[in-house]
Amino acid sequence: MATLRDAKCGQTVKVVKIHGEGAVKRRIMDMGITKNAEIYIRKVAPLGDPVEVTVRGYELSLRKADAEMVEVQ
């Protein structure tokens, strides 16, 4: 299983599933990261935290912990 955290800079990935539950899952989905959404990886900070992505036409920074919950292909 590949997660958003594993994606490399410059890649475009597609969301397969969002793991986690309750408020955390809802927050990720509220940011526009939903099943089948295309996510472009813009930048990954040197230590991997945060990850800068473009989703649905806007830019977003995600913590490593949140990025790990998003399963991609």
Beta strands, then each sheet from edge to edge (+ up, - down):
strand 1: 2-3
strand 2: 12-18
strand 3: 38-44
strand 4: 51-55
strand 5: 58-62
strand 6: 70-72
sheet 1: 1+ 6- 2+ 3- 4+ 5-
end
